[in-house]
Structures are given as structure tokens and as C-alpha cells.
Amino acid sequence: MKALALVVACVATGALLAGCSSAGKPTNKDDSAFTYLLDRQSNWVENPVDTLPPLPQDANLLPFEVSGNTPLHFAVDRNSLTVGTDGVVRFTVVVTSPSGARNVIYEGIRCDTYEWRQYAGLNADHDGWDKSVATDFARIENGTLNAYQSALYQDYMCANKMPTGKASAILENIRYKRTASSLIH
């Protein structure tokens, strides 16, 4: 019985090697153009942002920590946060100074490239959005004192170049201050 199994294994191996030898002839073909599947550049297209969320109400703001060195206070409007099929997390952020001055910005963070962009800011009359302040995607700055995009990216919104989950999960993590580093056991 063992002898029969050995003969079958030898015949199968011989057939496999014979097939490989005819297909494996050396060629002068240049293989330098080879690209791994995960290294291929996709044809990414951003979802259009046709409508902007309503201006934030104080009751819907979720504060988050950026740095112990900044006097500014940061919050995300819970009603504005969405996770797009394009991998961009969009939200309204409210930055408040100690004197009460506020910056209200609707922006997005692109998880796969560590970039952010601004779609609109609060207008001069403080009663609507101003789309003229929109920017293109730019790299998130880590070292700046008030780098709230970096804090949002690293602590709540993105992991492994992808959104950390649905909008509801991201909002719960911000609400309960469950940062990415606090979830590691």
C-alpha cells in the first residue's frame, strides 16, 4: 500500500516538473514593470459634496482633546459626521478660543492618504456657509500646536488607511473619549 502511494506521488511530481520545465524557459522579457496588486494606484474619485449640513447647534457638539498645550477647545458636530464610500470622513468642526471666538468649518479627512480638505466655513454674517474658502486636499500636519485633523485621524476616524467604522461608531468613540490608543489592550 505504501509502495503504491509512493509510485503515485512520484508520477504526479514528475508530471508537475515536466509541465514547469516547458513553461519555465528563460526569456529576455523585462519584468521590471511588475506591480504588486496592493501597490497599484487606483483611479480614486471623490464623492461630490453637493449639499452642506445645517450649521451646528451647541447641544450637538462633541468635544475632543488635541493637545494639553493649546488654550483652544475643539468639538465635532454629531449631526454632520458622515463616512463616504470614497473613504472620506466628513464633519463640521468648531474651534473656540478662550475669549469665545469661534471658527466653524465643514471639512473632510481622506484616510488612505493622510490628507484633509475644507469644503466650507462659516460666512461673515454667521448665518450660513461660505464655499469660497474651500481648499484641495493637503497633507495633515502632525507637529503644529493645534493639529486637530491629526488628532481626529489618529484617535478616532482612521486606522490602517481606512475609516474606523460607520459614522455612529466614530461618534460613540468621540463621545466616550475612546481613542485608538485607549482601545489597545
N, C-alpha and C positions, 0 to 999 in steps of 0.2 A: 504494500500500500504506500509506504514511504518512497519506494523507488519510483512508483508511478507519478506521485506528486512532484518528485524531483525532475523527472523527464518532462512533465507538462510545464514546470516553471522554466526549465532550460529552453524549451522550444519557444515559449512566449517571450523570453528575454532575447533570444536570437532574432525573432521576428521584429521585435521593437528596435533592436540595434540596426537591423538591415534597413528598416524604414527611415531611421535617423540618418544613416550614413548617406543615403541617396539625396536626402533633403538638406543635409548639412555641408554641402560642398562650399569651399571658400569662394567669396565673390569680392569684387572691387567696389561694391556698393558702399557709399558713405552713410554710416549710421549716426552721424553727429546731429542729425535733425530729429532724433528720437526725443519725445517728450512724455514724461510720466503723466498719467491721467489726472492726478491731483495738481500737477504743475501747469496744466493748460489754463490759459486765460479765457474766461468766459466772456460772452458778449452781454455784460450786465446792463440792464436798463432800469432806471429809477422809475418807480410808480409816479404818475402825475399827482401833484398836490393841487387839486382844483378848488377845494373848499378848506377854509381855515376853521379851527374850533372857536367856540364862543370865548370871550375874554374870561380869565379865571376869576372865581369868587373865593374870598378868603377861607370859607368853610371847606373848600375842596383842595386846599394846598397841603402837600405832604413834605415836611422839612427833611433835609438830608445834610449830613456833615461833609464838608470839603476839606477843611484844614483848621486846626486849632489856632493858627496864626492869622486868620482873617477876621475882621470885625463884621464882615458881610454875612447875611443869612440867606440860605438858598432853599427853594421849595419847588416841587413839581406839581402841576395841576392834574389831579387824578382823572378828570374828565377829558383830558386832551391826549393822554398817552395811548399810542397805537403801535402795533408791530406789523409792518408791511410785509407782503410776500417778497419784496425786494431785499429784505434783510435790514431795513432801516427802522429804527425805533424813533418815532416822532412824538414830541411832547412840548408843552409850554413850561418854561422855567421862569420863576420870579426871583429876582435878586434884590434884596432890600438892604440899604445902608443903615448904620446906627441912627442917622437923623431921620429915617423914614422914606428917603427917596427910593423909588422902585424902577427896576428895569424888567420889562415883561417881553419875553422873546419866544417865538414858536420856532423850534429847530428840530433837527434830526441827527441821529448818530448812526453811521454805517458800520456795522460790526465787523464785516470781513476786511475792511481796510484801515480801521482805527482813524476814521475821519468824521467830521461833523460839518453841518451847514445850517445857516439861518434861512428860514423861509419868510419871516415877517417879524416886526417889532411893534410895540405899542406906538400909536400915532401921537402927534404933538398935542392933540386935544384930549388924549387919554380915553377915547371912547370907541376905538376901533383899531384895526391892524393897518400897518404901513408895509406894503410889499416891496417898496422901492429899496429897502435895506437888505434884501435877500442877497445871499452870497453863494458861491460854489462850494463844493466840498473841499475842506482843508484838513491837514493833519492835526490831530488833537495834541495840545501842548501839555506835557506832564509837569514841567518844573515851575510853571507860573503859580503865584500865590493863590489865585482864585480859579484854578483849573477845574471848574465843576464838571466839564464834559469828561475829563479823565476820571473823576470820582464816579460819575454815573456809569461810564463804560465799564470800569474795573469792578465796581462794587455791586452794581445792580442789573445793568442792561445787557451786557455781552459776556460770553465765555466761549473760548475755542473758535473765535471769529464768527459766532452766531448769536442771535438773540437768546437770552437765558430762558425764555419761555413766552407764554402768552402775556398780553398786557396785564391781565388780572394777577398773575404770579409776580411780575415785576413790581406792580403797585403794592402787593402784600409785603414783599421784601423791603420796599422803601418804608412802608408804614410801620413795620415792626423792627426796622433797622437791622435786618438780616443781610449783612454784606457777604460777598463771596468768601472772604477770609473767615468770617464767623461760621460759615456752613461747613468748613473743613474740620473733620474730626480726627 
